[in-house]
Amino acid sequence: MSTVDWQGKHVTVAGLGVSGIPAARALHERGALVTVVNDGDDERARAQAAELEALGITVRLGDGATLPPSTELVVTAPGWQPDKPLFLAAAEAGVDIWGDVELAWRLRGDNGRKAAPWLAVTGTNGKTTTVRMLASILEAAGLRTAAVGNIGVSLLDAVLGEQEYDVLAVELSSYQLHWAPSLRAHSAAVLNLAPDHLDWHGSMEAYAADKGRVYEGNTVACVYNAADPATEELVREADVEEGCRAIGFTLGAPGPSQLGVVDGILVDRAFVKNRQKQAQELAEVSDVNPPAPHNIANALAAAALARAFGVEPAAVRDGLRNFRPDAHRIEHVADIGEVAYVDDSKATNTHATEASLAAYDSIVWIAGGLAKGATFDELVTGAAKRLRGVVLMGADRALIHEALTRHAPEVPVVDLDRTDTGAMSEAVEHAARLARPGDTVLLAPACASMDMFTNYNKRGEAFADAVRARAETSA
């Protein structure tokens, strides 16, 4: 709980947006003297600034580099890099830097109600799906809950709002964890670790260390991926409360203190009376939507966190049955001529795309975009036997093409020398010509979208629109 006397305290909030605006409001309401600094100075930022200035909050647009005089605390939006001059100046002045998650953790219960415990999820891929699965399971158990955090719902709004919760399902990014030194979750999971955002963190070691912060001070369970030893190592390194247990999840048969899969059944050998000899059936693989291997892993992680909170097996089953995945995450768009068309535009890195490609036996793969420094040799090597053909587009498509030439030279490749949004329709047409009955045309770009589209959602929508247009002409 917060022990800070905010009255008259000079606080600088770095960044407008989903986290910055609620932080500025909450601090102002508690008597802090708030200055918001923001790099951008566009029309949207000016409108947001006007709303805050009407409350008496100072806003500086177009200058996020300079530390305002008298600053006693900085609260930052998660995306701001640690080497920004503002943070370097704060560190030199001995000023603490908190993220929005840290502020929410400190202010929980500040509205006079009992603070809800947090079940936290992080990892390179699968966070949002797992958190939403977890929330669905908790709801099926009759608990008042919400999926919050990096999922796009402000944690500050959740902990300070009028709605009272029994427990929160919290998605946390590595950025958020970097700035959350005092966070102590009830239980937490690291789903997987693969190189990502290394430009922000500086190294894979620093990235992993920030992910591992989610385990610090856990009271009941640290959930790790048995197929990813790096996640288990983070558990070993964590300083947890006495009695907190390491709980693994696996797509194979589980050992004691694990959840896993036996004969198409999700089973629990962690939260049963005699885990050496007993297992509890939780759900069937067919209850997971979609039942792709990596999504079954997400379901097991969500089930482990729910079971750590005392949820009964029937609620795990019902919650998974009720869950519907977000758009652009292995989303089946249509079947045309016995060929399935699947949108996984959210697969913006090689780790996510590897999982997506592993879900299908024979694939025409649509890929490309901004590589963000990634290499594709390992991805192509693992997927080569599944590829019927490949259609490439986007700024860094040559990197994927080169990997295909080295490791899958027999796979036909269509290289679209286009980076305009209309390229997606042409990509779908080429993919349809390459596909055979029983194949899956899979948009899993392994790259970011911003060279051609506003975001991965727009890219997925362009794919779906092109598929539906083709379906109409094929009818």
Salt bridges, closest charged atoms under 4 A:
GLU29 OE1 - ARG30 NH1 3.83
ASP39 OD2 - LYS84 NZ 2.98
ASP41 OD1 - ARG46 NH1 3.39
GLU51 OE1 - ARG25 NH2 3.74
ASP63 OD2 - ARG60 NH2 3.54
GLU102 OE2 - ARG106 NE 2.72
ASP110 OD2 - ARG30 NE 2.53
GLU164 OE1 - ARG113 NE 3.94
ASP166 OD1 - ARG144 NH2 2.77
ASP196 OD2 - HIS197 NE2 3.44
ASP196 OD1 - LYS372 NZ 3.77
ASP210 OD2 - HIS178 ND1 2.88
ASP210 OD2 - HIS201 ND1 2.94
ASP210 OD1 - ARG213 NE 3.12
GLU232 OE2 - ARG236 NH2 2.99
ASP268 OD2 - ARG307 NE 2.78
ASP287 OD1 - ARG321 NE 2.80
ASP318 OD1 - ARG317 NE 2.98
ASP326 OD1 - ARG132 NH1 2.57
ASP326 OD2 - ARG329 NH1 3.61
ASP335 OD1 - HIS332 NE2 2.93
ASP343 OD2 - HIS328 ND1 2.54
ASP361 OD1 - ARG386 NH1 3.79
ASP377 OD2 - ARG406 NE 2.82
ASP377 OD2 - HIS407 NE2 2.60
ASP415 OD1 - ARG397 NE 2.53
ASP415 OD2 - HIS401 ND1 2.99
ASP417 OD1 - ARG397 NH2 2.61
ASP420 OD2 - ARG418 NH2 2.57
GLU426 OE1 - ARG418 NH1 2.55
GLU426 OE2 - HIS430 NE2 3.36
GLU429 OE1 - ARG470 NH1 2.80
ASP439 OD2 - ARG388 NE 2.77
GLU461 OE1 - LYS458 NZ 3.81
ASP465 OD1 - ARG468 NH1 3.93
